[in-house]
Amino acid sequence: MPHHKSAKKRVRQTATRTQRNKVKTTMARSAEKKIRTAVEAGDKDGASKLLVQAQSLFARLAKTGVIKPNTAARKTSRLTKFVAKA
């Protein structure tokens, strides 16, 4: 348990950021899942539109440090190949 005022503030900030990052990570996972289900259902146009949104989301998350830049690039690349193959 923190005793200093600044350490207590750090605990509060960490909790807030953790919650915020968890929401954003879940959004990324959901976007990826929507694309995969659209491709499996045969909706290539819908998947292409969702892919553009997902690419933007991954780039924003990488820029803010929620996910690493290489992770964002890898996810974008794999999803693009997945949609193109369908």
C-alpha positions as a LaTeX table, in Angstrom:
\begin{tabular}{lrrr}
\hline
Residue & $x$ (\AA) & $y$ (\AA) & $z$ (\AA) \\
\hline
Met1 & 0.00 & 0.00 & 0.00 \\
Pro2 & 1.48 & 3.37 & $-0.94$ \\
His3 & 2.23 & 5.88 & 1.77 \\
His4 & 3.34 & 8.95 & $-0.18$ \\
Lys5 & 0.88 & 11.27 & $-1.81$ \\
Ser6 & 2.51 & 10.91 & $-5.23$ \\
Ala7 & 2.48 & 7.11 & $-4.98$ \\
Lys8 & $-1.23$ & 7.14 & $-4.14$ \\
Lys9 & $-1.86$ & 9.29 & $-7.20$ \\
Arg10 & 0.15 & 6.84 & $-9.33$ \\
Val11 & $-2.06$ & 3.99 & $-8.14$ \\
Arg12 & $-5.17$ & 5.93 & $-9.15$ \\
Gln13 & $-3.70$ & 6.85 & $-12.54$ \\
Thr14 & $-2.61$ & 3.29 & $-13.23$ \\
Ala15 & $-6.09$ & 1.96 & $-12.48$ \\
Thr16 & $-7.67$ & 4.52 & $-14.81$ \\
Arg17 & $-5.23$ & 3.85 & $-17.63$ \\
Thr18 & $-5.52$ & 0.09 & $-17.24$ \\
Gln19 & $-9.30$ & 0.29 & $-17.56$ \\
Arg20 & $-9.05$ & 2.60 & $-20.58$ \\
Asn21 & $-6.49$ & 0.36 & $-22.31$ \\
Lys22 & $-8.57$ & $-2.74$ & $-21.60$ \\
Val23 & $-11.56$ & $-1.16$ & $-23.37$ \\
Lys24 & $-9.42$ & $-0.22$ & $-26.37$ \\
Thr25 & $-7.83$ & $-3.66$ & $-26.59$ \\
Thr26 & $-11.28$ & $-5.24$ & $-26.52$ \\
Met27 & $-12.37$ & $-2.93$ & $-29.33$ \\
Ala28 & $-9.41$ & $-4.09$ & $-31.41$ \\
Arg29 & $-10.20$ & $-7.75$ & $-30.79$ \\
Ser30 & $-13.85$ & $-7.18$ & $-31.69$ \\
Ala31 & $-12.90$ & $-5.41$ & $-34.92$ \\
Glu32 & $-10.68$ & $-8.32$ & $-35.88$ \\
Lys33 & $-13.44$ & $-10.81$ & $-35.11$ \\
Lys34 & $-16.02$ & $-8.86$ & $-37.16$ \\
Ile35 & $-13.74$ & $-8.98$ & $-40.20$ \\
Arg36 & $-13.15$ & $-12.72$ & $-39.85$ \\
Thr37 & $-16.87$ & $-13.47$ & $-39.46$ \\
Ala38 & $-17.72$ & $-11.26$ & $-42.46$ \\
Val39 & $-15.21$ & $-13.11$ & $-44.64$ \\
Glu40 & $-16.44$ & $-16.50$ & $-43.47$ \\
Ala41 & $-20.03$ & $-15.42$ & $-44.24$ \\
Gly42 & $-18.92$ & $-14.45$ & $-47.77$ \\
Asp43 & $-19.37$ & $-10.69$ & $-47.37$ \\
Lys44 & $-16.15$ & $-9.47$ & $-48.97$ \\
Asp45 & $-17.35$ & $-5.87$ & $-49.47$ \\
Gly46 & $-18.37$ & $-5.57$ & $-45.85$ \\
Ala47 & $-15.09$ & $-7.08$ & $-44.75$ \\
Ser48 & $-13.16$ & $-4.56$ & $-46.87$ \\
Lys49 & $-14.99$ & $-1.66$ & $-45.23$ \\
Leu50 & $-14.40$ & $-3.11$ & $-41.78$ \\
Leu51 & $-10.73$ & $-3.62$ & $-42.66$ \\
Val52 & $-10.24$ & 0.09 & $-43.34$ \\
Gln53 & $-11.76$ & 0.94 & $-39.96$ \\
Ala54 & $-9.64$ & $-1.71$ & $-38.23$ \\
Gln55 & $-6.44$ & $-0.41$ & $-39.83$ \\
Ser56 & $-7.23$ & 3.06 & $-38.52$ \\
Leu57 & $-7.97$ & 1.66 & $-35.06$ \\
Phe58 & $-4.73$ & $-0.34$ & $-34.94$ \\
Ala59 & $-2.72$ & 2.71 & $-36.02$ \\
Arg60 & $-4.30$ & 4.86 & $-33.30$ \\
Leu61 & $-3.69$ & 2.23 & $-30.63$ \\
Ala62 & $-0.06$ & 1.89 & $-31.71$ \\
Lys63 & 0.41 & 5.65 & $-31.68$ \\
Thr64 & $-0.94$ & 6.00 & $-28.15$ \\
Gly65 & 1.05 & 3.02 & $-26.86$ \\
Val66 & $-1.83$ & 0.66 & $-26.12$ \\
Ile67 & $-0.31$ & $-1.92$ & $-28.48$ \\
Lys68 & 3.16 & $-2.03$ & $-29.96$ \\
Pro69 & 3.68 & $-0.68$ & $-33.50$ \\
Asn70 & 4.89 & $-4.05$ & $-34.80$ \\
Thr71 & 1.80 & $-5.74$ & $-33.38$ \\
Ala72 & $-0.43$ & $-3.25$ & $-35.18$ \\
Ala73 & 1.48 & $-3.79$ & $-38.43$ \\
Arg74 & 1.31 & $-7.56$ & $-38.07$ \\
Lys75 & $-2.44$ & $-7.58$ & $-37.39$ \\
Thr76 & $-3.09$ & $-5.22$ & $-40.29$ \\
Ser77 & $-0.99$ & $-7.32$ & $-42.65$ \\
Arg78 & $-2.58$ & $-10.62$ & $-41.69$ \\
Leu79 & $-6.11$ & $-9.27$ & $-41.89$ \\
Thr80 & $-5.40$ & $-7.71$ & $-45.29$ \\
Lys81 & $-4.11$ & $-11.04$ & $-46.60$ \\
Phe82 & $-7.12$ & $-12.82$ & $-45.10$ \\
Val83 & $-9.61$ & $-10.48$ & $-46.80$ \\
Ala84 & $-7.74$ & $-10.57$ & $-50.12$ \\
Lys85 & $-7.67$ & $-14.36$ & $-50.16$ \\
Ala86 & $-11.47$ & $-14.57$ & $-49.70$ \\
\hline
\end{tabular}
